[in-house]
Amino acid sequence: MTSVPRILIVDDDATAIQVLHRALEGLGQFHFAASGEQALTLLAQHAVDLVLLDIRMPGMDGFMTCRALRRDYPDLPVIFMTAAGDFAMEIQALEAGGNDFISKPFNPPVVRARVALHLRLQGQNAERRRAE
């Protein structure tokens, strides 16, 4: 991980992107995508340290996007987000390769704490890989 973490927010809802960006201000550098396809294209051009991924998007949904991410970026932390307050959806997100799950509407301090935790873990994993 670089000194300034890079965070990709993938959501087709511009308001959700704005809320997340405000909640996470100061934690890193941000990239934004409005679809799974756009996220994969962006990742091919720019390395990121963490992905916040909406589940319900037109075209390629979050599950399909995460599976594609896992093929090319197996160690990249993915935090799923959705307004569906359904435990089955949360399990499906984790089974698709997600590392965590955040429900909408967002609780900004909780989102910030979870993202900071995953960034810290990602940094520790990178340090361990370099040491090996």
N, C-alpha and C positions, 0 to 999 in steps of 0.2 A: 504494500500500500504506500502511496506517496505521502508526503507530509500534509497535504491538504486532501482529505477524502473527496472522492467524486461520487455523487449520488444521482441515480437515474430514477425519475418519477414517471411512471407509465400509467396514464389514466385518460379516458376520453372526455372527462368532465373538467373543464377549465377551472371551475370554482374549487374543486377538490385539489387540483394542482396548486392553486394559490394558497389555500389553507395549509397544505403540507409545507409549501415553501416558506411561509411565514413561521410555522411551528418549528421548522428545522434551521432557520436562519443562523448562520455562524458555525454550523457543523461541517460545512464543506462547500464544494463547488457543485452546482446543479446542472443537470441535463434533463430535458423533458421530451416525452414522446406521447402521442395521442392514440397509439395503437400498438399492438404486438409487432406487426410488421415494421413499423417505424422504429421501435425499440431495438429490434435485431439489426436493422441497418445502422443505427447509431452506434451500437456496440461493436460492430465490425470496424468502425472508424475511430472510436474513442474508448479507451479502457475506463471502467468504473469500478468502484469498490463495494457498491451496494445497490440493489434494485428494489424500489417500492412498486408493486405491481397490482393493478386493479384486476379483478376477476372478470367482471362483466364488461366486455368491450365488443363492438361490432367486428366482424371478420374473425381474426385470430383472438380467441379469448385468453384470459390469463393462464389457464391450465396449459393450453397448447404452447403459449409463449414460454412458460417455465420449462416445459419439457424440451423445447428447442434450446433454451439457455443452458440447460443441464448438459446437453450433448457437447457444446462448445466451451462452456465456462462452468465446469463442475464444482468449483470452489467458491463461486460468486454468491454471496448471501442474497436471498430473495425473501422479501416480506410481502405477503399477500394482503390486499385490502379489499373489503367489500361491504356493502350495505346490507347484504343478506345475513341476518342474525341466526344462521342455521348451523348446528354442529356438524351435520353431514358435509356441508360446504367447507367448513374448516378442516375436517379430516381429509377431504378430497384435495384441498390446497396443499396440505402437508405431504400427502401421498404423491402429488405431482412434482414434488421436489422443493417446496417452500420451506424456509427455515423458521418462519414465524407468521403470525396472522394478526391483523389489526382490523377491528370493526369500524364502520362508518355509522354515524358521524364520529369524527375523530375527537379524542381527548388530547389536545396538543401536548401537555406535559408527559402523558403516557407514550405518545408517538415519539417524542423527542428522546425519552429514556430508552425505548426499545432500539431506536436507530443508533443512538450512542453506544449501547451495549454491543450491537452487531458490528459496528465499526471498530470498537475496541478489540473484539474477538478476531476480526479479520486482520487487524494489525498484529496481534499476537501470533496468529497462524503464519503470517508473512515472515515475521521475525524467526519463528521456529524453522520454517523452510529454508531461510537464508543460512541459519546456523548449521543445518544438516548438510 
